[in-house]
Amino acid sequence: MALYPQSLASVVHTFDIIGRGAYLYRKDGTVTVICHPVDEEFFCWMMNTNGSAAQHDHSRSLYRDRFVVASGSYPVFVMNIRNNTDRTIIFGPSDITINEMKVSILELRNERFEIAETIIVPGNSETKIFIYTDETTVKSRSELEKLIVNFREFSFDFRNNPAWDFLKNDVVIYLKY
């Protein structure tokens, strides 16, 4: 999955070889979907591709401006969706829920979030989206991990998930600036 840093793709494949674990991804005949929670710290790491303090600060501002509210933060998940067919796949917010709550879909364009009502994934290509709900807030990563994401017939649960635990604890190194 080319839109992910190599370390994320490695974690997915380490734990999901031949699809037996399916901890962070789901695959059927048409799509492969990687999904995991994103808190502020993880978002800053994920978006800081050049490792600079300035990019880290920009990422933190981007996250806080969109997702942080007085009572905590909105639950955010990132989804990488690969279309494995020659046909275009179209979906929208009604195809995704977080704990059965409606979601908003965001695409990152020109270093800004833009709301997307329809996602179009051309054949044999992939896209990265962020999903969140403003129907609840979370105050910690552990609260975020208790939420379940559903996308069409796929369900993602991050409790007792060894691939997610490995990713957040051993792969992601949080640089402090």
N, C-alpha and C positions, 0 to 999 in steps of 0.2 A: 504494500500500500504506500505509494510514493509520497503522499501528502503528510506522512508522519516522519518524525526524526527516526533515524535508524534504531535507536535504543527502544522506542515504542514498538516498532515492527518486530524487533528481536524478542521482546517479551511476549507479544502475541503468539509468535511462532513457537517459542520455547514451551509455552503452556498449552498451546492448541494444535500441536502437531496432528495432522490427519483429522482434525475436527473432533477429536475424542473429548477434549476438555471443554472447548467452547466457552471459556471464561470471559473473554473480552470481545469475541466476535461471533457472529452467526453468518451462515452461508447457505444459500439455496441455489437453485438453478439459474436465478437471474441476478442476485446481488450478494455481495459480501459487505457486512457492516461491522465496523469496530466502534464500540461505545464505552465511555468511561466518565466518571464524575470529574468536574473541574472546579476546584476552589481557587481563591486568589493566588495562593502560592504556586499551585500547579500551573495555573494560567500564565503567570509571569515566567516560569521556567519554560513552558512550552512555546511561548511567543518570542523569547529572547534568543533568537537564532545566532546572533553575533556575540553574545556574552557580555554586552556592555551595560554599564550602570544606567545610561540614558535610555536604552531600549527597555530595560527592566522597569524603570520609572514610568515610561510611556505605557507599557503593558498594564502596570498596576493602576494607572489612572483610567485606562480604557475599561478595565474590569470594574473598578469602583463606580465609575460614572454610570454604568449600565445596570449593575447587579446589586450593589450594596445600598441598603436602606436602614432606617433607624433601628428596626427590630432584628437585623441580621443581614442575610443576603439571600437572594433568590437562588434556588437550586439550579445549577448549570451543568450540562453534560455536553461533551463533544462527540459528534458522530462523523465517521469517515465512511462514505458510501461508494462502493465500486459497482458499476454496472457491468456484469459479465456477459451481456448479450450485445447483438448488433442493433437492437431497437432502443429508442429513447425511453427512459423511465421518468415518470412524473409523479410527484407526491407533494403533500402539504401538511400543515399543522394537524389536520384531522387524522392523519395516519400515525401520529406519535402521541403518547401520553407519558406523564411522569406521575406515578401512583394514581392513575386514572384521572389526573387533572389535565386540562388543556394546556398546550404549550405554544410558545412563540418560537419561530425559527429565525436565526440570525446568520447572515453570511458576513465574513470579514472582507471588505473591499477598500482598498486604498487606506489601510490602517484605521478603518472605521467600521462599526457594526451597522448593517442595514437589515431591516426586517424583510423577510421573504415570505410571501403568501404561497408561492409555488416554487418548487425546486425541480429543475430539469437536468437530468443526467444523461447526456448523449451516450450512445452505444460505446462500450469498451473504454469508458472513462470513469473518473471518480471526482468526488467533491467532498469538502469538509464543511460541516455546519455546526452551529452551536444551538442547543435547545435549552429553554428555561421556562419556568412557570412563575407567574407573579401571584398565584393563589395561595402560596405559603412561603415561609422563610425558614432558613436553617442558621444555626449559630456555630456549628462545628462541622468538621469533615465527617465525623462519625454519624451525625444526623443526615448528612448528604448521602452517605453510603447506604443508608437504610431505604432509600427510595428506589423504586423499580421503574425502569424505562421500557416501554413497549413501542415497537415499530413494526407495523403490520403484524405478521405472525411471530416475530422475534420478541423475546423478553430478556432483559439484562438485569441481573441481581448482583450487587457488589458485596453483599455480606458473605463471609466465609469464602472469599474468592481469591485463591492463591496467586493468580496472575495479577490482579489489581494490587494485592498486598505487596508483591514483589516490585511492581512498577512504582508504587508510591514510596516504598521504604528503601529500596536498593538501587533503583535505576535513576530516579530523579534526585539530583544533587542540587539542593537549594543554595544558591550563592547569595551571600548577604552583602549588600552594597552600603 
